[in-house]
Amino acid sequence: MDRAAVHPIRRHKRHVFNDNYIFGKGRQRDRVRARDLVCYWSVVELGISMADLARKLEVTLSAVSYAVRRGEKEAKQGHFNPED
């Protein structure tokens, strides 16, 4: 996945995210939410397959599937917007 595709999520209100933080290992709440949104936008908006995304992120297909679902929920609740 082109890391430039995640640029819109790098900044939200008080939070500034960098690629290493978003894609690094860990279960910190803001990291997981950012990763979920990146997965959702990558699959839905950019048309990247979940299998390709799983390979690029070095996680399982089911992990991406769950992340896409969580990201969809976050996006629909209006907490993040890729145009911010």
N, C-alpha and C positions, 0 to 999 in steps of 0.2 A: 504494500500500500504506500502510495506517495504521501510522505509526512506532511507535505504542503496542504493536503486535503483536510487536515485537522486544524489548520490555522484559525478558522472562525471560533473554535472552542477555547482557544488559548486565553481568552480574556472574557471575564464575566464579572461585572460589578467590582468587588474588591479582589477577586482572585485572578491571578495570572498563572497559567499553566504552561509548562514546556513539555516537549515531546518525551524527554526522559522520564519525567514525572508521570505523565499519562500512561505511557506504555511500560513503565517499570513494574517490577513485582511488588505486590502489597495489596492490602485490603482497606486502606484508609478510605473513609466515606467519600471525600471529594474526588479522590483518584478513581474510585469505582464508578461514581456518577459520571465523571468525564469520559471514562473509557466506555461506559454503556452508551452514552450519547454519540461518541465517535463510531461505535459499531452500528448503531441504529442509522445514523446519517449515511454511513458508508454503504450499507446494504440498501436502504430505501431511496436515498437521494442520488447516490453515485452509481448504484447498480452493481456494486462489487459483490460477488457471491460469498456466502458465509464460509464456504470451504476455503476460498482464497484468503479471506480475512483471517481465518483460523491459522492457516499456514504462516501468514505474515506476522501475526501476533504471537505465534508459537504457543497457542492454546488449543483446546479441543473444540470440535465443531459444536458440541453441546454448550460449551462455555460461551461461545459467540451467540448461539441461539438465545440463551438466557439473557445475555447482555443486550441483545437487540430488543427483547421484550421489555426489559427494565428501561432501556433508553427511550423506547416508544412511550412508555408511561410518563417518564420525566418530561419528554418533549411536549406531550399533550397537556400536561399540567401547567405548562408555560414557564417552567423554571429556567430553561435555556432556549436560546434561539440562535441558529447558525449565522444569522445576519448581524448579530450584536458585535 
